[in-house]
Amino acid sequence: MSASSPVVVDANSLHGKPLRYFDYVMVAFVVIMLLSNVIGAGKRAVIDLPVIGLWPFGAGILFFPVSYVIGDILTEVYGYARARRCIWVGTVAMIFMVFMSWVVVKLPPDAGWTGQAAYESVFGQVPRIVLASICAFWAGEFANSLVISKMKIWTQGKHLWTRTIGSTIVGQGVDSLIFYPLAFYGAPDWPVSAMLEVMVSQFVLKVSWEAILTPVTYLVVNVLKRREGVDVYDNHTDYTPFKSQI
């Protein structure tokens, strides 16, 4: 296959065939997703914007949307089936991260070590937040991938920006509607007004991030398509989230 002229192919024709850069993109997707959840989950931050004033947002928003950008790239370049594989890998990785955090937090600390309280504060997340994060990630990423895959067919591969932004609106909407109510509704330090403010603001900021990063998405997508030599369409793809074939 030529490195300069990608060939239009159906996703099913790539089943079982190795692609040179797919594994690297998958690793980047999983790493960013895990780190954004470890470092940013649960923290409510605020910035002072001109005219608008104080704007609250979830701290993880600064980097978590990059996982959606990479998710867009995965579906656009490699098709829904391979994006589905990455979503499941990310979900399993998140579950293992939660399990590992629980085990390490529960281990009795050495008598001379004074960091247990801080360690529990960072890694001892409450079960409902963990459940909300996993459910929101899983549902949001699948919604994002489904929309961009379908829109690629509808637009005949034109106007990539409509697919990346449109899929992010749907995917981040699903993510936000699941995560914040499931994680914080009824929590004493998260009144409903604050929860709704953060939920709406983080949705707006995430979609804005996607729009800002559109030139980067175009660049990466075009480079990967040329390097892989294919332009994948999901004309006959089974969109069931639980199907394992790629």
C-alpha positions in Angstrom: 0.0 0.0 0.0 1.2 3.5 -0.9 2.4 5.7 2.0 1.1 8.8 0.1 -2.3 7.7 -1.2 -4.5 5.8 1.2 -6.8 3.3 -0.3 -10.5 3.3 0.6 -11.3 0.0 2.3 -14.1 -1.6 4.3 -13.2 -2.2 7.9 -14.1 -5.9 7.6 -11.3 -6.3 5.0 -8.7 -5.4 7.8 -9.7 -8.2 10.2 -6.6 -9.9 11.5 -4.2 -7.6 9.5 -1.6 -5.7 11.5 -1.3 -2.0 11.2 1.9 -0.2 12.0 0.8 2.6 14.3 -2.4 1.2 15.8 -0.7 -0.1 19.0 1.0 3.2 19.7 -2.3 5.1 19.4 -4.0 2.6 21.7 -1.3 3.0 24.3 -1.6 6.8 24.2 -5.4 6.5 24.5 -5.2 4.3 27.6 -2.4 6.2 29.3 -4.1 9.6 29.0 -7.4 8.1 30.2 -5.8 6.5 33.3 -3.7 9.5 34.2 -6.5 12.0 33.8 -8.7 9.9 36.1 -6.0 9.4 38.7 -4.8 13.0 38.8 -8.0 15.0 38.0 -11.0 12.9 39.1 -13.1 14.4 41.8 -11.4 17.8 42.2 -13.5 20.9 41.7 -11.4 23.8 40.5 -12.2 27.4 39.4 -10.8 30.0 37.0 -11.6 33.7 36.8 -12.7 34.6 33.3 -13.2 38.1 31.9 -16.9 39.1 31.8 -18.0 35.7 32.9 -16.3 35.7 36.3 -15.6 32.6 38.3 -16.1 29.4 36.3 -16.0 26.1 38.2 -14.8 23.0 36.4 -13.6 19.5 37.1 -9.8 19.5 37.1 -9.6 16.3 35.0 -11.0 18.3 32.0 -7.6 19.7 31.3 -6.3 16.4 29.9 -9.2 13.9 29.8 -10.6 15.4 26.5 -7.4 14.4 24.8 -8.5 10.8 25.2 -11.7 11.7 23.2 -9.5 13.3 20.5 -7.5 10.1 20.3 -10.7 8.1 20.3 -11.8 10.2 17.3 -8.5 9.4 15.6 -8.8 5.7 16.3 -12.3 5.5 14.8 -11.6 7.7 11.8 -8.3 6.0 10.9 -8.8 2.4 12.0 -12.6 1.9 12.2 -15.1 1.3 14.9 -14.0 -2.3 15.6 -10.5 -1.4 16.5 -11.7 1.6 18.5 -14.0 -0.8 20.4 -11.0 -2.9 21.3 -9.3 0.2 22.7 -12.3 1.1 24.8 -12.4 -2.3 26.3 -8.7 -2.3 27.0 -9.1 1.1 28.6 -12.1 -0.1 30.7 -10.2 -3.2 31.9 -7.1 -1.0 32.7 -9.3 1.3 34.7 -10.8 -1.6 36.7 -7.3 -2.9 37.4 -6.1 0.5 38.5 -9.0 0.7 40.9 -8.3 -2.7 42.3 -4.5 -2.0 42.6 -5.3 1.4 44.4 -7.6 -0.4 46.8 -5.0 -3.1 47.7 -2.2 -0.6 48.1 -4.3 1.8 50.3 -5.5 -1.1 52.5 -1.9 -2.5 53.1 -0.9 -1.7 56.7 1.6 1.2 56.6 5.0 1.0 58.2 5.1 2.6 61.6 7.7 5.2 60.4 5.9 6.2 57.3 3.7 9.3 57.7 2.1 9.5 54.2 -0.8 7.2 54.7 -3.5 9.9 55.2 -2.3 11.8 52.0 -2.1 8.5 50.1 -5.7 7.6 51.1 -6.8 11.1 50.1 -5.4 10.7 46.6 -6.0 7.0 45.8 -8.7 6.0 48.2 -11.6 7.1 46.0 -15.1 6.3 47.2 -16.8 3.4 45.4 -19.6 5.5 43.8 -17.0 7.8 42.1 -15.1 4.8 40.8 -18.3 3.2 39.5 -19.4 6.5 37.9 -16.1 7.1 36.2 -16.0 3.6 34.7 -19.6 3.7 33.5 -19.3 7.2 32.1 -16.0 6.4 30.3 -17.4 3.2 28.8 -20.7 4.7 27.6 -19.3 8.0 26.5 -16.5 6.5 24.4 -18.8 4.1 22.7 -21.2 6.9 21.9 -18.4 9.0 20.5 -17.0 6.2 18.4 -20.4 5.2 17.0 -21.3 8.8 16.0 -18.0 9.5 14.2 -18.2 6.1 12.4 -21.7 6.7 11.2 -21.1 10.3 10.3 -18.1 9.3 8.2 -20.4 7.2 6.0 -23.0 9.9 5.9 -20.6 12.6 4.9 -18.6 10.3 2.5 -15.4 11.1 4.4 -15.7 14.8 4.0 -15.8 17.6 6.6 -13.9 15.8 9.3 -14.5 18.6 11.7 -18.2 17.9 11.7 -17.6 14.4 12.8 -15.0 15.2 15.5 -17.1 18.0 17.1 -20.4 16.2 16.6 -19.2 13.0 18.1 -17.7 14.9 21.1 -20.9 16.7 21.8 -22.7 13.3 22.0 -19.9 11.4 23.7 -19.1 14.1 26.3 -22.8 14.6 26.8 -23.3 11.0 27.7 -20.2 11.0 29.9 -21.3 14.1 31.8 -24.9 13.0 32.3 -23.7 9.7 33.8 -20.6 10.7 35.8 -21.6 13.7 37.8 -25.1 12.6 39.0 -23.9 9.1 39.7 -20.7 10.3 41.5 -21.8 13.4 43.4 -25.6 13.7 43.6 -26.5 13.9 47.3 -22.9 14.3 48.5 -22.7 16.9 51.3 -19.8 18.8 49.7 -21.5 18.7 46.2 -24.8 20.6 46.4 -27.0 20.2 43.3 -26.3 23.7 42.1 -22.6 23.2 42.2 -22.9 19.8 40.6 -24.9 21.2 37.7 -22.5 24.1 37.3 -19.5 21.9 37.1 -21.3 19.4 34.8 -22.4 22.0 32.3 -19.1 23.9 32.5 -17.0 20.8 32.0 -19.2 19.8 29.0 -18.7 23.2 27.4 -15.0 23.2 28.0 -14.5 19.7 26.7 -16.3 20.4 23.5 -14.4 23.7 23.2 -11.1 21.7 23.7 -12.2 19.4 20.8 -12.8 22.4 18.6 -9.5 24.0 19.5 -7.6 20.8 18.8 -9.3 20.3 15.4 -6.2 21.3 13.4 -4.1 18.8 15.4 -6.7 16.1 14.8 -6.6 16.8 11.0 -2.8 16.6 11.0 -2.6 13.3 12.9 -5.5 11.7 11.0 -3.9 12.6 7.6 -0.4 11.5 8.6 -1.7 8.1 9.9 -3.9 7.5 6.9 -0.9 8.1 4.6 1.4 6.0 6.7 -1.1 3.1 7.1 -2.1 3.4 3.4 -5.8 2.9 4.1 -8.9 5.0 4.6 -11.3 2.8 6.6 -15.2 2.9 6.3 -17.5 0.9 8.6 -20.0 -0.1 5.8 -20.6 -3.6 7.1 -19.5 -3.2 10.8 -21.4 -4.8 13.6 -21.7 -2.0 16.2 -22.5 -4.2 19.1 -20.2 -3.1 21.9 -19.6 -6.7 23.1 -18.5 -8.1 19.8 -14.8 -9.1 20.0 -13.8 -9.5 16.4 -11.5 -6.9 14.9 
